[in-house]
Amino acid sequence: MRIRTLSVVPLTLAAVLSVAQTAPTASSEFPKQIPSFDLTAIDKTADPCVDFYQYSCGNWMKNNPIPPDKSRWGRFNELDEHNLYILRDLLEKAEGPGQHSAIETKVGDYYAACMDTATVEKKGTAPLQPEMARIAAIKSKQEIIPQVAYMHRSGIPALFSFYPMPDMHDSGLTIANLDQGGITLPDRDYYIKDDAKAVETRQRYVEHAQKMFELAGDKPDVAAAEAKTVLTVETGLAKASMDRTERRDPKKRDHMMRATAIAETAPNFELIQYFSENGSPKFTSLNVGNPEFFKTVNEQISSVPLEDWKTYLRWRTLDGYAPVMTEAFVDEDFQFNRKYMAGQKEIELRWKRCVRSTDRNIGMALGELYVDKVFGPDCKARTVKMVRAIEGAMRTDIGQLPWMSDTTKQQAYAKLAAIVNNIGYPDKWRDYSTVVIQRDDYAGNAMRAAAFETKRQYNKIQKPTDRKDWSMTPPTVNAYYRPPMNDINFPAGILQPPFYSQQLDDAVNYGGIGVVIGHELTHGFDDQGRKYDAVGNLKDWWTPEDGKAFEERASCTEKEYSSFVAVKDDKGEVHLNGKLTLGENTADNGGLKLAYMALMNIIGDTQVRPIDGYTAPQRLFLAYGQIWCQNVTDQQARVLAITDPHSPGRWRVNGAVQNSAAFRQAFGCKAGQPMVREPACRVW
């Protein structure tokens, strides 16, 4: 099922891996090991001082076109692909004959049910029928909210969102959070903008919804009218929603209210009834991320006819179930969400989708098997050592800042010292014993797993915050920082080539995983992370003068990245959103600087000979450049320019190195060359 993540949204290193239907190559052959430092990727016809990304990745981009079942292909995807094969081997052994542990049986049965296409096809639309019958039985608007509560318990998003989060002012307590939601397209702007691409997307969306309704059994004329109704209802929700750039500021989402107060503000939501029926513990107060959304949509609930709301709820159910239904549903879902929206030519192989589905729905069980195979104690110890080295560099960097007062520096030191490092996998594995998995019920397995996760998340409400609960599974190729937790998290999936290799020199490792570590540390001090204190509370620990100095430097970075073009095609030119990407860009610049400082601390006065013709600093910068080698379709680039807080690979590399005095020195770049920005934008 396509379910919503309920936990606190982390600040991630990379949003490069789609969760629904993506994977490269049509071959079942296990891919070769990924090189951490690839001399063949370098385009030596390019000048590193003119375009360092082209120099680092030019030949890689030429020799690695986007596979037909991908919308983007890069070094992260290469590693993700490699992990897929490891996970498939684990799952095929777990589903096969012989004695298996409880965990192996659980993940093996889930994978087997997903791979059993004959049974999925035989069941047809049967998994949908009880859900559609519930909605059809609604007789009054007073029954809308109970249905929404039921859908939320099942992991199907509709109308608004509800999830746990640490109290912004008392992070030791997890509270309920009520917020905007309910739209299907990637962002509110798709509903309200009038440019040619937005208009075209809405038309294609209506056509897609009509086809889905037809697959569910509706006649074409009825389905066509229903699809238009869906767009109308969701447009109302979109217009009431806050812009995603504005939402980056936690202060804009900080509205602690009594439950009775928000219920009185938006009486048509029947929120007291919703809270009592959605399966969450009792509470009297909660945070409301966007109170205006509920005030505005309150009127929409009243004005929109009941049958239109029922149509909308049927659509959200259809859309949620589509990935686990018959081939016809899966294909139509792919045609719109991946082929049209992202430019992906082919759907991935079934086994890859089933591996991803297992990881997505019972991933901590699968992750336990993965860690046993690929991530030993020595890997964890080496990573911890590097984290401490990067933290030492950050402490030095804070001490050297000429624009920050000693008063603020002491607070920064305290926050840095308090950061919790979670490496590889959680201290305690998740217990899935209550999740019923049957080898002949793929849709039911996904539904029950989603309901389990929803209940697990809701049960955090009104309890001490679990700072050791992970937001990503161990095989995930990513890393993240959580401001309310003040922690950095590195799943085992990313702690391998091309990010780290025991066989390579420190320069390459610090240019890869070292920058990743520095990136996540810097998130604690980026334009939004800096608003949280050492324990994760939303608290201003800056002097007014230092806060102003920070904002001036952040503004430079914002303007710099806003000048970069994300995509230019026959639909026009789209620039990066410097405000939306500011946190990630700050982290990229800071992470690169910290990794370089840590490497220099290791080298000290030792004379390090060049390797492959490159000095240690040059190898660090090349390793950094190469982890962002990628190709992306124009369609996907457009979506990401609107929705992704990360810059594209080219600008993650060139944007950071052109601000780096160390890069300028390493490659002998001269003033006036493109990779020498004057004045350089530097926060950390």
SEVOTI-133275 format. One record per residue (C-alpha): x, y, z. Coordinates in steps of 0.001 Angstrom, whole numbers, padded with zeros to 6 digits, always signed. Each point is the difference from the previous one (the first is absolute). Example, Ala and Ser with C-alpha at 12.3 -4.5 7.8 and 13.67 -1.06 7.14 Angstrom:
<atoms>
+012300-004500+007800 +001370+003440-000660 
</atoms>
This chain:
<atoms>
+000000+000000+000000 +001034+003589-000491 +000050+001220+003603 +001036+003220+001656 +003012+000164+002301 -001299+000925+003431 +003185+000760+001897 +001804+003335+000182 +001324+000875-003457 +003815-000112+000149 +002450+002178-001878 +001470-002535-002401 +003179-000110-002005 -001667-000954-003250 -003486-000303-001385 +001065-002125-002905 -001836-003293+000372 -003688-000260-000822 -001966-002336+002241 -002752-001152-002320 +001368-001409-003226 +003621+000646-000877 +003075-002097-000701 +002569-000298-002774 +000845-002571-002635 -002007-002921-001247 +002665-002560+000896 -000211-002371+002953 +003788-000291+000113 +001561+001232+003236 +001689+003365-000714 +003724+000477+000473 +001423+001751+003042 -000171+003788-000271 +003359+001817-000047 +000488+002680+002646 +002394+001931-002223 -000525-000328-003725 +002720+001306-002280 -002052-000987-003049 -002763+002398+001088 +002245+003045-000368 -000313+002189-003093 +003516+001332-000451 -001069+002146-002937 -001792+002201+002543 +001712+002577+002198 -000678-000687+003708 +000118+003742+000652 -002691+000647-002614 -002434-002861+000671 +001116-002383+002716 -003118-002149-000284 +000707-000637-003676 +003623-000761+000839 -000935-002446+002782 -002964-001656-001713 +000073+000777-003717 +001007-003455-001193 -002201-001682+002594 -003047+001900-001272 +000875-000876-003597 +000467-003692+000776 -002927-000403+002405 -003248+000976-001719 -003210-000216+002007 -001269-003605-000077 -003497-000303-001485 -001547-000803+003382 +001499+003033+001725 -000701+003707-000079 +003378+000781+001546 +003230-001942+000117 +002923+000907+002224 +002532-001361+002459 -002621-000247+002753 -002151-002048-002365 +002924-002253-000858 +000431-000868+003662 -003742-000355+000504 -000045-002430-002921 +002865-001963+001510 -001914-000243+003283 -003110-001224-001814 +001851-003084-001173 +001296-000706+003496 -003525+000327+001376 -001435-002209-002743 +002423-002777+000899 -001013+000261+003644 -003698-000061-000877 +000236-002898-002440 +001757-002081+002631 -002596+001047+002584 -002942-000961-002222 +001489-003284-001116 -000103-003446+001599 +001778-000833+003234 -000051+001188+003581 -000272+003734+000533 -000036+002368+002931 -003151+001960+000807 +001461+003081-001707 +000983-001939-003112 -003462-001532-000203 -001649+003396+000341 +001975+001740-002756 +000099-003121-002174 -003780-000411+000066 -000519+003706-000747 +002347-000164-002986 -001551-003248-001237 -003498+001510+000105 +001186+002998-001990 +001641-002225-002614 -003120-002185-000326 -001532+001941-002885 -002401-002819-000865 -001754+000348+003347 +000019+003795-000198 -001641-000132-003433 -002501-002635+001094 -001203+002189+002865 -000544+002923-002372 -001704+002914+001735 -001062-002103+002997 +002404+001756+002425 -001674+003309-000872 -003582-001094+000417 -000315+000268+003807 +001619+003439-000094 -002260+001267-002760 -003060-001471+001734 +000800+001951+003163 +000098+003242-001960 -003138-000823-001988 -001870-000542+003275 +000631+003588+001155 -003411+001736+000280 +000882+003401+001469 +002890+002412+000359 +000248-000929+003670 +001357-003356-001188 +002834+001510-002057 +002373+000529+002909 -000435-003510+001458 +000903-001322-003451 +003088+002239-000093 +000971-001324+003449 -000358-003553-001293 +002119+000762-003067 +002691+001623+002113 +000131-003064+002259 +000595-002041-003152 +002793+002259-001185 -001976+001659-002819 +000377+003803-000010 -003141+002073-000522 -001254+003562+000660 +002656+000928+002596 +002926-001584+001829 +000472-001154+003571 +003236-001307+001491 +002224+000090+003099 +002872+002425+000473 +002164+001213+002870 -001439+003061+001713 +001816+002947-001563 +000575+001514+003443 +000438-003198+002012 +001652-002495-002339 +000060-002666+002698 -003748-000461-000505 -001614-001218-003222 -003359+001585-000776 -002689-000167-002652 +000311+002187-003073 -002868+000967-002320 +000882+001469-003371 -000985+000690-003586 -000121-002818-002546 -002302-001953-002274 +001384+000818-003468 +001344-002591-002441 +002282+001977-002325 +003515+000695+001349 -000620+003597+001049 -002733+002606+000422 +001455+002013-002899 -001114-002639-002496 -003605+000911+000826 +000235+003770+000055 +002622+001090-002543 -001136+000992-003485 +003132-000651-002071 -000280-002400-002928 +001661-002902+001804 -002255+000274+003047 -003126+000140-002187 +001177-003024-001966 +000782-001926+003195 -003478+000619+001397 -001571-001261-003222 +002140-003139+000029 -000822-000500+003674 -003736+000082-000735 +000486-002507-002818 +001962-002255+002360 -002637+000167+002730 -002712-000838-002542 +001870-003121-001108 +000434-001079+003611 -003707+000393+000718 -000749-002036-003108 +002323-002770+001191 -001940+000008+003254 -003172-000738-001970 -001528+003404-000821 -001366+000775-003471 +002074+002466-002071 -002443+002920+000231 -000371-000451+003755 +003761-000367+000448 +000652+003163-002037 -002297+002042+002234 +001559-001517+003135 +003505+000887-001155 -000976+003647-000466 -001551-000031+003461 +003262-001248+001486 +001920+002859-001573 -002534+002543+001270 +000093-001309+003564 +003785-000257+000107 +000402+003462-001500 -001940+001346+002971 +002345-001825+002375 +003035+001286-001899 -001146+003613+000123 -000348-000288+003776 +003484-001498+000373 +003149+001828+000994 +002817+000267-002544 +002730-002607+000587 +002729+002653+000116 -001859+001837+002748 -000492-003281+001854 +003750-000435+000378 -000138+002507+002856 -001020-001914+003146 -001374+003206+001504 -002620+000048-002762 -001127-003469+001129 +000089+000678+003739 -003592+000345+001227 -000665-001809+003266 -003754-000142+000612 -002506-001771+002173 -001807-002713-001905 -003339+001623+000779 +001225+003342-001366 +000945-001262-003472 -003206-002065-000044 -002048+003144+000663 +001938+001912-002677 -000842-002627-002637 -003193-001714+001201 -000714-001766-003302 +003101-002143+000497 -001574-001622+003074 +003517-000173+001420 -000881-001207+003482 -001722-002973-001583 +002947-000479-002342 +002476-000044+002899 -002099-002606+001806 -000279-002262-003051 +003401+000198-001702 +001666-002355+002465 +002242+002528+001747 +000332+000329+003798 -002045+002656+001774 +001395+003534+000151 -001293+003455+000821 +002490+002148-001937 +001815-000358-003295 +001959+001958-002569 -001840+001211-003104 +002432+000542-002861 -002311+002206-002063 -003116+001216+001841 -001090+002054-003033 -000309-003193-002036 -002679-001314+002343 -001829+003316+000112 -000106+000179-003794 -000827-003647-000710 -002678+000131+002708 -002085+002017-002446 +000878-002376-002826 -001363-002949+001953 -003279+001865+000270 -000238+001202-003595 +001176-003108-001874 -002797-002562-000535 +000163-003265+001938 +000292-002096-003165 +003058+002008-001044 +001668-000710+003338 -000770-003693-000436 +001569+000131-003456 +003102+001629+001468 +000275-002660+002732 -000393-002759-002591 +002801+001576-002014 +002380+000221+002943 -000689-003693+000678 +000570-000936-003639 +003224+001957-000161 +001244-001547+003245 -000729-003562-001093 +001205+000292-003610 +003598-001259+000501 -001172-003272+001602 -002857-000782-002381 -000195-001790-003356 +002287+000760-002916 -002586+002337-001554 -000025+002222+003098 +003777-000127+000388 +000520+000905-003647 -002383+002950+000062 +001629+001231+003202 +003369-000252-001738 -001189+001699-003182 -000902+003175+001842 +002201+000174+003093 +003224-001253-001527 -000221+000175-003803 -001782+003321-000378 +001053+001776+003182 +003595-001259+000152 +000871-001074-003543 +000684-003616+000944 -000352-002174-003107 -000591-003425+001529 -001240-001393+003270 +002556-001859+002080 +000103-003755+000186 -002491-001605+002357 +002635-001401+002350 +001495+003442+000550 -003381+001479+000808 -000598-002844+002429 +003354+000513+001707 -000818+003699+000418 -003492-000787+001256 +001406-002372+002632 +002548+002596+001100 -002643+002714+000077 -002567-001914+002049 +001987-002314+002298 +003425+001462-000633 +001462-000298+003476 -000466-003770-000157 +001653-000170-003409 +002607+002483+001221 +001033-002350+002803 +000877-002668-002569 +001791+002591-002158 +002157+001268+002861 +001024-003538+000958 +001254-000498-003559 +001763+003277-000860 +000655+002119+003085 +002234-001318+002745 +001228+001668+003225 +003207+001147-001736 -002043+002020-002513 -001840+001708+002816 +003221+000731+001899 +001647+001582-003071 -003036+002185-000630 -000120+001155+003627 +003679+000964-000251 -000682+002125-003087 -003008+001663+001633 +002148+001037+002946 +002629+001402-002345 -002594+002073-001853 -001506+001194+003287 +003461+001112+001064 +000351+001967-003226 -003361+001670+000592 +000989+001023+003505 +003141+001578-001446 -002002+001689-002744 -002431+001510+002509 +002906+001336+002037 +001508+001691-003068 -003156+001813-001138 +000827+003712+000031 -003638+001089-000165 -001314-002002+002990 +000281+001189+003593 +001397-002146+002801 -003456-000049+001602 -001585-001720-003002 +003044-002194-000551 -000406-001526+003450 -003591-000934-000861 +001147-001437-003329 +002642-002103+001755 -002657-001319+002375 -002294-000978-002872 +002814-001683-001904 +001014-001996+003074 -003595-001142+000524 -000521-001412-003510 -000834-003712+000131 +001632-002208-002634 -002031-002979-001244 +002125-002214-002198 -001019-002900-002222 -003110-001314+001719 -002175+000599+003079 +001003-001194+003449 -003273-001928+000278 -001652-001763-002915 -003679+000573-000741 -002410-002793+000921 -002343-000940-002872 -001407-003110+001701 -003540+001438+000062 -000022+000693-003750 -001847-002814-001769 +001737-000935-003247 -001561-002568-002343 +001651-001416-003112 -003223+000379-002035 -001046+003524+000994 +002371+002707-001264 -002465+002908+000256 -001106-001148+003453 +003612-000290+001169 +000753+003531-001140 -003177+001298+001664 +000736-001737+003299 +003622+001163-000006 -001114+003578-000659 -002550-000196+002812 +002680-001391+002327 +002347+002891-000763 -002777+002564+000430 -000895-001451+003390 +003679-000120+000995 +000368+003656-000853 -003236+001068+001711 +001024-001857+003158 +002908+002440+000403 -002450+002803+000838 +000096+001276+003589 +003083-002079+000739 +003695+000836+000453 +001675+000530-003364 +001812-003079-001241 +003222+001519-001279 +001248-003380-001184 -002911-000709-002351 +001258+000013-003592 -001741+001712-002928 +001809-002084-002638 +000646-003712-000371 +003616-001291+000146 +000305-000782-003764 -000927+003592-000914 +002583+001947-002020 -000403+003287+001812 +000708+001787+003278 -001901+002566+002042 -000064+002491+002861 -003054+000649+002211 -000096+003441+001660 -002438-000993+002815 +002206-002997+000826 +003334+001725-000665 +001297-003227-001506 +001750-001120-003166 -000802-003373-001514 +001999-002074-002483 -001693-003225-001175 +002283-002908-000858 -001157+000275-003614 +002069+003119-000665 +003115-001054+001920 +001636-001729-002983 +001426+000913-003438 -000140+002519-001571 -000239+001803+003334 +002464-002040+001993 +002566-002728-000659 +002551-001433+002388 +002321-000606-002947 +000300+003669-000963 +001864+003012+001367 -001422+002409+002570 -000400+002747-002606 -002555-002005-001994 -001869-001176+003082 -000214+003503+001420 -001156+001325-003382 -002778-002609+000074 -001405-001041+003361 +001953+002751+001770 -001957+002650-001871 -003216-001913+000740 +000815+000147+003716 +000873+003681-000187 -003163+000684-001996 -002206-001499+002711 +001870+001760+002795 -000392+003319-001791 -003767-000547-000188 -000079+000605+003731 +001228+003513-000721 -001637+000846-003342 -002645+002719-000423 -002678-002129+001701 +002060-002449+002062 +001598+002916+001844 -003401+000872+001457 +000114-003115+002212 +002156-000265+003108 +002175-002836+001300 -002938-002118+001180 -002131+000656-003093 -002248+002775+001273 -001027+002879-002252 +001986+002682+001804 +001997+003020-001106 +003491-000451+001468 +001605+002653-002211 +000800+003578+000913 -001929+002431-002234 +003227+001139-001639 +001136-003543-000770 -003432-000943-001299 +000108+002931-002399 +003523-000906-001127 -001125-003553-000699 -002999+001133-002049 +002225+002261-002102 +002257-002913-000862 -002929-002337-000648 -001502+002594-002334 +003153-000156-002120 -000426-003775-000383 -003689+000385-000808 +000694+002471-002799 +002896-002064-001335 -002053-003161-000467 -003053+001864-001295 +002149+001012-002971 +000547-003628-001022 -002203-001570-002698 -001506-003341+000997 -001418-000884-003419 -000373+001651-003384 -002135-001661-002651 -002821+000743-002438 -002248+000812+002977 +002306+002817+001081 +002689+000627+002581 -000340-000833+003694 +002393+001416+002575 +000738-001530+003362 -001974+001313+002951 +002766+001408+002196 -002295+000296+003002 -001308-003565-000255 +003506-001449-000427 +001793+002307+002454 +000343-002552+002800 +001426-002716-002258 +002303+002423-001800 +001301+001293+003319 +000611-003590+001076 +001826-000818-003257 +002333+002970+000382 +000564-000647+003684 +000480-003739-000412 +002636+000447-002695 +001924+002483+002113 -000122-002196+003114 +001148-003101-001900 +002956+001938-001409 +000928+001322+003442 -000185-003486+001509 +002206-001419-002758 +002581+002736+000518 -000004-000778+003727 +000781-003634-000789 +002730+000807-002507 +001591+002709+002125 +003603+000613-001092 +000333-003418-001640 +001041+000085-003631 -002682-001891-001929 +000946-001097-003487 -002469+000497-002843 -002031-003056-001018 -001100-000455-003619 +001506+003408-000639 -002160+001822+002557 +000950+001489+003347 -001956-000872+003144 -002091+003213-000113 -000732-000547-003690 -001098-003579+000684 -002322+001196+002757 -001707+002484-002308 -000198-002516-002847 -001508-002615+002308 -002581+002577+001067 -000771+000930-003594 -000392-003610-001037 -002576-000983+002638 -002332+002473-001744 +000522-001245-003577 -003483-000425-001444 -002270+000230-003006 -003655+000992+000384 -002969+000326-002351 -001351+003484-000683 -003375-001031+001423 +001508-001156+003265 +002232+003067+000180 -003100+002210-000219 -001758-001860+002805 +003089+000185+002190 +000479+003718-000628 -003444+000532+001554 +000039-002592+002758 +003562-000978+000933 +001931+001955+002666 +003210-001395-001529 +001764+001554-002983 +000812-002160-003056 +003372-001753-000007 +001671+002566-002255 -000774+002848+002365 +000680-001970+003175 +003532-000338-001357 +000686+003279-001817 -001944+002077+002514 +002111-001298+002870 +003457-000038-001589 -000288+003515-001388 -000322+001227+003593 +003001-002030+001187 +003382+001669+000419 +001497-003476+000500 -001328-001128-003402 +001403+003101-001650 +003409-000756+001482 -000136-003731-000772 -000604+000509-003719 +001818+003311-000424 -003104+001871-001108 +000343+003704-000761 -002197+002961+000828 -002685+000485-002621 -000371-003692-000863 -003516-001455+000444 +000991-002262+002908 +001313+003001+001940 -002939+001941+001366 +000674+003528+001182 -001138+000690+002579 -000307-003605+001160 -003154-000947+001893 +000963-001567+003319 -002047-000603+003129 +001977-002782+001637 
</atoms>
